[in-house]
């Protein structure tokens, strides 16, 4: 099993809520999480971010990078509701400010939101949305070199 920093949960529709909940509560930083057309209503996020005593979880801000895509024509969760949820997530992440530098470039936010023009409440449905997902993953995925790993004389140390 790869270490947490190399794990990237991407779960469909309701699974996006599960992925975000994991990001909020998991004690280690994951490689990234993706929520696509998720039903992340602000009140659900607020409940998820609270401790048992009903107080907000302020012990640590999440650090796992999060990509959220949402359709502008979503009739299940309006774009306005999704934007409220994003605002709440950004507040949860606010102690961290930025997601770190990728490939020595500019710092990126931990929460990346992409509104997909004309999309309803569905999974990835356009090349532009797929491009956003692939860009997010390409900056964060751990890539193995099978050719290097199988080369003669290479010794793997755990």
N, C-alpha and C positions, 0 to 999 in steps of 0.2 A: 504494500500500500504506500503510495507516495505521501510525503509529509504534507501537512495542511497547506503550506504556501504553494503547493503544486496542484491543489484541488480546486475545481471550478464548477460548482453546482449550477445547472441550468435546468429549470423545471417549468413545464408548461402551465399556463393560465394560473390555476390555484396553487401550483407548485412554486410560483414566484413569491407568494406570501410565505411559504415554507422557507425558501431560500433567504428572503430578507429577514425572517425571524431567526434563522441560523446565524446570519451575519451579525445581528444585534446581540445575540446571546453567546455565541461560540467564543471560548476564551482565547483562541489563537487566530491569527490572521490567515485567511484562506487566500488562494491565488486570485480569486475574483468570483463574483456571483452575477447571474443574469436573470432578470425578470422581464418576461415578454407579455404584454397585455394583461398584466396581473391585476387582481382585484384588491389592490393595496389602498384601502380607504384610510384616511387619516385616523379615524377612531380605532380601527383595527391595529394600526401601528402604535398608537399611544398605549393601548392595552398591552401589546406585546412587549413594549419597552419598560413597563412598570414591574417593580418587584412585588412580592406577595403582599406586602403591607400597603400597596396602592400608591407608593411613592415612585417617581421616575427613577430609572436605573441610571445613576450618575457616577457609578464606580469607575467606569471606563467608557470612552467613546469607541465605537466600532472602527476597525482599521482595514477591513476587507473592501477592496474596490468593488463597486456595484454599478452595473449598467442596467438601465431600465428603458425599455422602448414602449411606446403607447400610441395607439392610433388616434388621429384627430377626429375620426368619425365613430369612435367607440360608444355604443349605446348602453352598454352594461355599466361601465365606469367612465364617467365623462372626463374629458381632458382636464377640465377645471378641478375635479376631485383628484385626479392623478397628480396635478401640479401642487395641490395642497399636501398630498402625501410626500412628494419630493421635498417640499419645503420643510416638512417635519423631519424627514431623514437627514437633510442637510443640517438641521439644528442638532440632531443626535451626533453627527459626525463633527460638529463645529469645533470641538477641542483639538481636532487634528488639522484643520484647515485644508491641507492638500494631501493628495494621495502619493506623493513622492515623485521623483524624477524617473521617467521611463527612457531607457537608452541614452542617458546623459542629456536629454532634452529638457523641455519646460516641465514644471510640476503640473500634474493633472489633479482635478478634484476627485475625491473618493466616490462621490455620487455623480454619475453621468446620466443625464436624461435626454432621450431622443424622441421627439414627437414625429410620428410617421404620417405624412400627409395622405388623407383619404382612406386610411386603414381603419377597420372596425375592430371588434374584440376577437382576435384570432392569433394564431401562431405566426411565425415569420412568413410574410406574404409578398415580399418584394426584394429585388436585388439590392435596393438601397438599405433596407433593414438588415439583410444578411451581411452587407458590407460593414455596417456599424458593429455587428456582433463579431465578425472576423477581425476587425481592427482591434476591438477590445481584447479578444483572446490572443491575438498575435503579439501584443505588447506584454502579456502576462503569463503565457503558457511556458512550461518547462519543456524544452525540446531535447530529445535524446538523439545522439548520433550512433545509430546501430553499426554503421561502418567502422567507427572508431572503437566501439565496445567490442567488436568481434575481431579487431586487428590483432595479429600475432604479437605477443609480448605485453599486452595490456593486462594489468592486474587490477581487479576491482576491490576496493577497500570499503568496508561498511563501518 
